[in-house]
Amino acid sequence: MDNLRQTHLLDQREVRDMDKIKKIIQASIEVKQLVLQNEELISTIEKSVNVIVSAFQQDKRVYFCGNGGSAADAQHLAAEFSGRFYTDRKALPAEALHCNTSYLTAVANDYSYDVVYSRIIDGIGREGDILIGLSTSGNSKNIVNAFKTAKEKKLITIGFTGSGGGAMKSCSDHLINIPSADTPRIQESHIMVGHIICQLVEEKYFGS
C-alpha cells in the first residue's frame, strides 16, 4: 500500500512538472509573438542590421557588452560574426568586451566595475564603430556608462533591453526593447533577435 501511494505521489509530481514545463515554453512563445506583432520593433531590428552592414563595409568594428547571462549572449553573438553563422566566409571584426579577464578584474579592482566597459571603449572605440549592449533591465551601470562614452566618441549604440528600456533608452541610437519584464524570457528573445541580425548581416554583407 505504501509503495502504491509513493508511486501515485511521484506520478502527480511528474504531471505537475510537465505542466510547468509547458507553461514556461508557452510564456516564451507568447513573448516572441509580441515581438512578431510589434512593427516598430521589427523596423528597429531591420535598421540595426543595416547600420551593422554599413559599419563593416567601412572597416569599422562591432563591440558587445553584457553582465552574467547577457555577457554570455554578448560573447555568443560576437562569435557568430567573427566565426561564421550559416556560410563559410571571412571573419568579421566583432568582439565581446568582457573576455579579457585580466583587464576586467584589474579595472574593477583599481577603479570600479561600473567603468569596465566605458574605459575600454574610451581606449579602443573609434567613430563609426558600433557598441551593442545587452541588459534585461536596461539599467546596468557599466553598460549605461559605456553607452555614454560611446556617444562622446561618436560610436553607434544598439541597446538590447526589456520592455521599459531603463536608463539605456535615452542613450541608445537603436533600442530593441523586448516586451517583457521576465529576465529569462527577455534573454531568450535577445538571442532570437541576435541570431536574426547575424543571419541578415551575413547575407547582406557577403551576398545571400
C-alpha positions as CSV (number, residue, x, y, z in Angstrom):
1,M,0.0,0.0,0.0
2,D,2.8,2.4,0.9
3,N,4.6,1.6,-2.4
4,L,1.4,2.3,-4.3
5,R,0.9,5.6,-2.5
6,Q,4.5,6.6,-3.2
7,T,4.1,5.7,-6.9
8,H,0.9,7.8,-7.1
9,L,2.6,10.8,-5.5
10,L,5.5,10.5,-7.9
11,D,3.1,10.4,-10.8
12,Q,1.4,13.5,-9.6
13,R,4.7,15.4,-9.3
14,E,5.7,14.3,-12.8
15,V,2.4,15.7,-14.1
16,R,2.9,19.0,-12.3
17,D,6.4,19.2,-13.6
18,M,5.2,18.6,-17.2
19,D,2.5,21.2,-16.8
20,K,5.2,23.7,-15.5
21,I,7.5,22.9,-18.4
22,K,4.6,23.5,-20.9
23,K,3.7,26.8,-19.2
24,I,7.3,28.1,-19.4
25,I,7.5,27.2,-23.1
26,Q,4.2,28.9,-23.7
27,A,5.4,32.0,-21.9
28,S,8.4,32.1,-24.2
29,I,6.3,31.7,-27.2
30,E,3.9,34.5,-26.1
31,V,6.8,37.0,-25.7
32,K,8.1,36.1,-29.2
33,Q,4.5,36.6,-30.6
34,L,4.5,40.1,-29.1
35,V,7.8,40.7,-30.8
36,L,6.4,39.4,-34.1
37,Q,3.4,41.7,-33.9
38,N,5.4,44.8,-33.0
39,E,6.1,46.6,-36.3
40,E,8.1,49.3,-34.7
41,L,10.4,46.8,-33.0
42,I,10.7,44.8,-36.3
43,S,11.7,48.1,-38.0
44,T,14.3,48.7,-35.4
45,I,15.8,45.3,-35.9
46,E,16.0,46.0,-39.6
47,K,17.7,49.3,-39.0
48,S,20.2,47.6,-36.7
49,V,21.0,45.2,-39.5
50,N,21.6,48.0,-42.0
51,V,23.9,50.0,-39.7
52,I,26.0,47.0,-38.8
53,V,26.4,46.1,-42.5
54,S,27.3,49.7,-43.3
55,A,29.9,49.7,-40.4
56,F,31.5,46.5,-41.7
57,Q,31.6,47.9,-45.2
58,Q,33.5,50.9,-43.8
59,D,36.1,48.8,-41.9
60,K,34.5,49.6,-38.6
61,R,34.2,47.2,-35.6
62,V,31.3,45.9,-33.6
63,Y,31.7,45.5,-29.8
64,F,29.3,43.7,-27.4
65,C,28.9,44.0,-23.7
66,G,26.7,42.5,-21.0
67,N,26.7,41.0,-17.5
68,G,26.0,37.5,-16.4
69,G,23.7,35.7,-18.8
70,S,23.8,38.7,-21.0
71,A,27.6,38.6,-21.1
72,A,27.3,35.0,-22.3
73,D,24.8,36.2,-25.0
74,A,27.2,39.0,-26.0
75,Q,30.0,36.6,-26.4
76,H,27.8,34.2,-28.3
77,L,26.7,36.9,-30.8
78,A,30.2,38.3,-31.2
79,A,31.4,34.8,-32.1
80,E,28.7,34.5,-34.8
81,F,30.2,37.4,-36.6
82,S,33.9,36.7,-36.0
83,G,33.4,32.9,-36.7
84,R,30.5,32.2,-39.0
85,F,26.7,31.9,-39.0
86,Y,25.4,29.9,-42.0
87,T,28.1,30.4,-44.6
88,D,31.8,29.9,-45.0
89,R,33.2,33.4,-45.3
90,K,35.9,35.7,-43.9
91,A,35.8,36.7,-40.3
92,L,34.0,40.0,-39.4
93,P,35.6,42.3,-36.8
94,A,33.4,41.8,-33.7
95,E,34.3,41.0,-30.1
96,A,32.8,40.8,-26.6
97,L,34.5,43.3,-24.2
98,H,34.5,41.1,-21.1
99,C,36.6,38.3,-22.5
100,N,40.0,39.7,-21.2
101,T,39.7,38.8,-17.6
102,S,43.0,40.4,-16.6
103,Y,41.7,43.7,-17.9
104,L,38.2,43.2,-16.4
105,T,39.5,42.3,-12.9
106,A,42.2,45.0,-12.8
107,V,39.8,47.8,-13.7
108,A,37.1,46.5,-11.4
109,N,39.6,46.3,-8.6
110,D,41.5,49.5,-9.2
111,Y,38.6,51.7,-10.3
112,S,35.1,50.3,-10.3
113,Y,33.1,47.6,-12.0
114,D,30.9,50.4,-13.2
115,V,33.6,51.6,-15.6
116,V,34.9,48.3,-17.0
117,Y,33.2,48.8,-20.4
118,S,33.4,52.6,-20.6
119,R,37.1,52.6,-20.0
120,I,37.9,50.1,-22.8
121,I,35.5,51.9,-25.2
122,D,37.4,55.1,-24.5
123,G,40.6,53.3,-25.3
124,I,39.7,51.3,-28.5
125,G,36.4,52.7,-29.7
126,R,36.5,54.8,-32.9
127,E,34.0,57.0,-34.6
128,G,31.6,54.8,-36.7
129,D,32.2,51.7,-34.6
130,I,29.1,50.0,-33.1
131,L,28.6,49.2,-29.4
132,I,25.8,46.6,-28.7
133,G,24.8,46.4,-25.0
134,L,22.6,43.7,-23.5
135,S,20.8,44.4,-20.2
136,T,17.4,43.0,-19.4
137,S,16.6,45.9,-17.1
138,G,18.4,48.5,-19.2
139,N,19.9,49.9,-16.0
140,S,23.3,48.1,-15.8
141,K,25.6,51.0,-14.8
142,N,28.6,49.7,-16.6
143,I,26.7,49.4,-19.9
144,V,25.0,52.8,-19.5
145,N,28.4,54.4,-18.8
146,A,29.8,52.6,-21.8
147,F,27.0,54.0,-24.0
148,K,27.6,57.5,-22.7
149,T,31.3,57.2,-23.6
150,A,30.4,55.7,-27.0
151,K,28.2,58.7,-27.7
152,E,31.0,61.1,-26.8
153,K,33.3,59.2,-29.2
154,K,30.6,59.1,-31.9
155,L,30.0,55.3,-31.9
156,I,26.6,54.0,-32.8
157,T,24.8,52.3,-29.9
158,I,22.3,49.5,-30.1
159,G,20.6,48.5,-26.8
160,F,19.0,45.1,-26.1
161,T,16.7,45.5,-23.1
162,G,13.4,44.5,-21.6
163,S,10.1,46.4,-22.1
164,G,10.9,49.7,-20.4
165,G,14.4,50.2,-21.8
166,G,15.6,51.6,-18.5
167,A,18.4,54.2,-18.5
168,M,19.7,52.7,-21.8
169,K,16.6,54.1,-23.6
170,S,17.9,57.6,-23.7
171,C,21.4,56.7,-24.8
172,S,20.6,54.1,-27.5
173,D,20.6,55.1,-31.1
174,H,18.6,51.9,-31.7
175,L,16.6,50.3,-28.9
176,I,15.5,46.7,-29.1
177,N,13.3,46.5,-26.0
178,I,11.7,43.1,-25.8
179,P,8.1,43.4,-24.5
180,S,8.5,41.5,-21.2
181,A,9.7,42.1,-17.6
182,D,10.7,38.5,-17.1
183,T,14.5,38.1,-17.3
184,P,14.7,34.6,-18.8
185,R,12.0,35.3,-21.4
186,I,13.8,38.6,-22.3
187,Q,17.2,36.8,-22.7
188,E,15.6,34.1,-24.9
189,S,14.3,36.8,-27.2
190,H,17.6,38.6,-27.2
191,I,19.3,35.6,-28.6
192,M,16.5,35.1,-31.2
193,V,16.8,38.7,-32.3
194,G,20.6,38.5,-32.2
195,H,20.5,35.4,-34.5
196,I,18.2,37.2,-36.9
197,I,20.6,40.1,-37.1
198,C,23.6,37.8,-37.6
199,Q,21.9,36.0,-40.4
200,L,20.7,39.1,-42.2
201,V,24.1,40.9,-41.8
202,E,25.9,37.8,-43.2
203,E,23.5,37.7,-46.2
204,K,23.7,41.4,-47.0
205,Y,27.4,41.8,-46.5
206,F,28.5,38.7,-48.4
207,G,25.6,38.2,-50.7
208,S,22.8,35.7,-49.9
